[in-house]
Amino acid sequence: MTRNRSLRLLALVATFTVLAPAGAALAAEGDPALPTVAEVTKRLDALYRSDSSHGTLRMEVVTKHYSRTLEMEAWTKGADRGLVVIRAPAREAGNASLKTEDGMWSYGKRSDRLLRIPPGLLGESWMGSHFSNDDLMRESSYEEDYDTTLARVTEGGVELLRLRMVPKPDTAIVYTKLEYFVAAGDLLPTRVDYYDRDKVVRRMTFEEVKELGGRRLPTVMRLVPLDMPDEHTTVAYLQMTFDGPVPAGMFTPQGLRRATER
């Protein structure tokens, strides 16, 4: 699979935003109750996106070799800047990841070293999870990169809307297709299936809808690689503030070091 910017992990932080093509499919003929693609994706876009964000989150990673839980604090500003600092466990507290418009860096508290992650390592695991450094780096633009169609489906007696997103021919891609499912009533996301050709290779589910940061949204995201179904990475938002003051100087080596001292 080739790589592009189809999914953004800060996403973990400011995230999983969706924009549909301006010319995307409208409501199906004879079904006036079905919303347009634009209506659904605008709702999804507004759900997590903000000019800035600050929050705390917990990440649980389970593999066949180990399990670990990290408590983290995260900040974002715009589409290009993000900072994630580990707060617990104590042996990893102060380690951090920094994202700017110029690239991505990893910071080790004990060595006080800030190392740039080269492009060849962006596919490696981020903090031992099933997310990659590349997930953290990418910017989502379904509007630019995907053609999207909308259909009503029923699963387990529950009515959902399915957005089928196929990358445009001139776009370098990670996945050959995405299928995004949202609740038919409130348009909140329930899951995303990521395809390599005709096979689903990983699945993200959205759970535990709550009021957070003045918004009603899923507060837990669970990623499962389907070739290893007993493994998963779960990210839970604990606290979140959207569009609050976040100084630009935080996304510098000096700002990172100050954040690790808190």
C-alpha positions in Angstrom: 0.0 0.0 0.0 1.3 3.5 -0.8 0.9 6.3 1.7 -0.8 9.6 1.8 -2.7 11.9 4.2 -6.0 10.0 4.5 -6.1 9.8 8.3 -4.8 12.2 10.9 -4.1 10.9 14.4 -4.1 14.2 16.1 -6.9 12.6 15.5 -5.9 11.5 19.0 -6.0 15.1 19.7 -8.0 17.3 17.3 -9.1 14.7 15.0 -10.6 12.2 12.6 -12.0 15.0 10.6 -14.0 14.4 7.4 -14.6 16.7 4.5 -16.6 15.5 1.4 -16.2 16.5 -2.2 -18.3 19.5 -3.2 -19.8 17.3 -6.0 -20.5 14.3 -3.8 -23.7 12.3 -4.2 -26.9 13.9 -3.0 -29.9 12.2 -1.4 -31.1 9.1 -3.2 -34.0 9.5 -5.5 -37.3 8.8 -3.8 -35.8 9.1 -0.3 -36.1 12.8 0.6 -35.3 12.0 4.3 -31.7 10.9 3.4 -29.3 13.8 4.0 -26.7 14.8 1.5 -23.0 13.8 1.8 -22.2 17.4 2.5 -24.6 17.6 5.4 -23.2 14.5 7.0 -19.6 15.3 6.6 -20.0 18.9 7.8 -21.4 17.5 11.0 -18.5 15.1 11.3 -16.0 17.9 10.5 -17.4 20.2 13.2 -17.4 17.4 15.8 -13.7 17.3 16.5 -12.2 20.1 14.6 -11.2 23.4 16.2 -8.7 26.2 15.9 -7.0 24.9 19.0 -7.5 22.2 21.6 -6.1 21.1 24.9 -7.0 17.9 26.8 -5.9 14.8 28.7 -6.3 11.3 27.4 -5.6 7.7 28.2 -4.2 5.2 25.7 -4.3 1.5 26.3 -2.3 -0.8 24.0 -2.8 -4.6 24.0 -0.6 -6.9 21.9 0.3 -10.6 22.1 3.7 -9.6 23.6 2.7 -6.8 26.0 0.1 -4.4 27.3 0.7 -0.8 28.4 -1.4 2.2 29.5 -0.3 5.8 29.0 -1.8 9.0 30.5 -1.1 11.9 28.2 -1.7 15.6 27.9 -2.1 17.1 24.4 -2.3 20.4 22.6 -3.1 21.4 19.0 -3.2 24.6 17.1 -4.4 24.7 13.5 -3.9 21.8 11.2 -0.1 21.6 11.5 0.9 21.9 15.1 0.5 19.3 17.9 2.2 18.3 21.1 1.6 15.1 23.1 3.4 14.7 26.5 3.3 11.5 28.5 2.4 12.1 32.2 2.3 8.4 33.4 3.6 5.9 34.1 6.5 7.6 35.9 9.2 5.8 34.0 8.0 7.4 30.7 6.7 10.7 32.1 8.0 13.7 30.1 8.6 11.8 26.9 6.8 13.6 24.1 6.0 13.9 20.4 6.0 17.3 18.6 4.4 18.0 15.2 4.9 21.2 13.3 4.6 22.3 9.7 8.2 21.2 9.2 7.9 17.6 10.4 7.7 15.4 13.5 10.0 15.0 16.4 10.4 12.6 19.3 11.6 13.8 22.7 13.3 11.7 25.4 13.1 13.3 28.8 16.0 11.4 30.4 18.4 12.1 27.6 16.9 15.6 26.9 17.2 14.9 23.2 14.8 16.0 20.5 15.1 13.8 17.4 13.5 14.4 14.1 11.7 11.3 12.8 12.9 10.7 9.2 10.3 10.0 6.4 11.5 6.4 6.3 10.4 5.8 9.9 7.0 7.4 9.7 5.4 4.0 9.2 6.7 2.8 12.6 4.5 2.4 15.6 3.7 5.6 17.6 4.5 5.0 21.3 4.1 1.3 20.9 0.5 1.5 19.7 -1.2 0.3 16.6 -1.1 3.9 15.3 1.9 4.9 13.3 4.0 8.1 13.2 2.5 8.6 9.8 -1.0 8.6 11.3 0.1 11.4 13.5 1.6 13.4 10.7 -1.1 13.2 8.0 -3.6 15.8 7.3 -7.1 14.6 6.3 -8.8 16.1 3.3 -11.5 13.8 2.0 -12.8 16.8 0.0 -9.6 16.9 -2.0 -8.6 13.2 -2.1 -11.8 11.2 -2.1 -15.1 10.7 -4.1 -17.8 9.9 -1.6 -21.3 8.3 -1.9 -23.9 7.9 0.8 -26.4 5.1 1.5 -28.7 4.0 4.3 -27.9 0.6 5.9 -29.2 -1.4 8.8 -26.9 -3.4 11.1 -28.3 -5.4 14.0 -31.6 -3.6 13.7 -29.9 -0.2 14.0 -30.2 2.3 11.1 -26.9 3.8 10.0 -25.6 5.9 7.1 -22.6 4.6 5.2 -20.2 6.9 3.5 -18.1 5.0 0.9 -14.9 7.0 0.2 -12.8 6.0 -2.8 -9.6 7.9 -3.4 -9.4 10.0 -6.6 -7.2 8.6 -9.3 -4.5 11.2 -9.0 -4.1 10.8 -5.3 -1.4 8.7 -3.6 -3.3 6.5 -1.1 -2.9 4.4 2.0 -6.1 2.5 1.7 -8.1 1.7 -1.5 -11.4 2.5 0.2 -12.8 3.8 3.5 -16.3 3.0 4.7 -17.4 5.5 7.4 -20.6 4.6 9.4 -22.6 7.2 11.3 -25.9 7.0 13.3 -28.8 8.0 11.2 -30.3 10.2 13.9 -27.6 12.4 15.3 -24.9 11.7 12.6 -22.3 10.7 15.2 -19.7 8.3 13.9 -19.8 4.7 15.0 -17.0 3.1 13.0 -14.6 3.3 10.0 -13.4 0.3 8.0 -10.1 0.7 6.1 -9.7 -1.4 3.0 -6.7 -2.8 1.1 -8.3 -3.8 -2.2 -11.5 -5.7 -1.2 -10.3 -6.6 2.3 -10.9 -4.7 5.6 -7.5 -4.4 7.2 -8.2 -2.3 10.2 -11.3 -1.0 12.0 -11.8 2.0 14.2 -14.9 2.1 16.4 -16.3 5.2 18.2 -17.8 4.6 21.7 -19.1 6.2 24.9 -20.9 9.3 23.7 -20.7 12.0 26.3 -20.6 15.8 26.7 -17.0 16.9 26.5 -15.7 20.4 26.0 -19.2 21.6 25.3 -19.8 19.1 22.6 -21.6 15.8 22.5 -19.3 13.3 20.9 -17.8 9.8 21.2 -15.1 9.9 23.8 -13.4 6.5 23.1 -11.8 5.4 19.9 -10.7 1.8 19.5 -8.4 0.7 16.7 -8.1 -3.1 15.8 -5.8 -4.5 13.1 -8.0 -7.2 11.7 -5.1 -9.6 10.9 -4.5 -9.6 14.7 -8.1 -9.3 16.1 -7.0 -10.0 19.7 -4.9 -6.8 19.7 -6.1 -3.2 19.9 -5.3 0.3 20.8 -7.9 2.3 22.7 -7.8 6.1 23.2 -10.1 7.7 25.7 -10.6 11.4 26.0 -10.7 12.3 29.7 -10.9 16.1 29.5 -11.0 18.4 26.4 -11.2 22.2 25.7 -11.8 23.4 22.2 -10.9 26.8 20.8 -9.2 28.0 24.0 -5.9 29.9 24.2 -2.9 27.8 23.2 0.3 29.8 22.7 2.1 29.2 19.4 5.4 29.1 21.4 4.4 25.8 22.9 5.1 24.0 19.6 8.9 24.7 19.8 11.7 22.9 21.5 11.6 25.4 24.3 7.9 25.2 24.6 8.0 21.4 24.6 10.5 21.3 27.4 8.4 23.7 29.5 5.4 21.4 29.0 7.3 18.4 30.2 8.1 20.1 33.5 4.4 20.6 34.4 
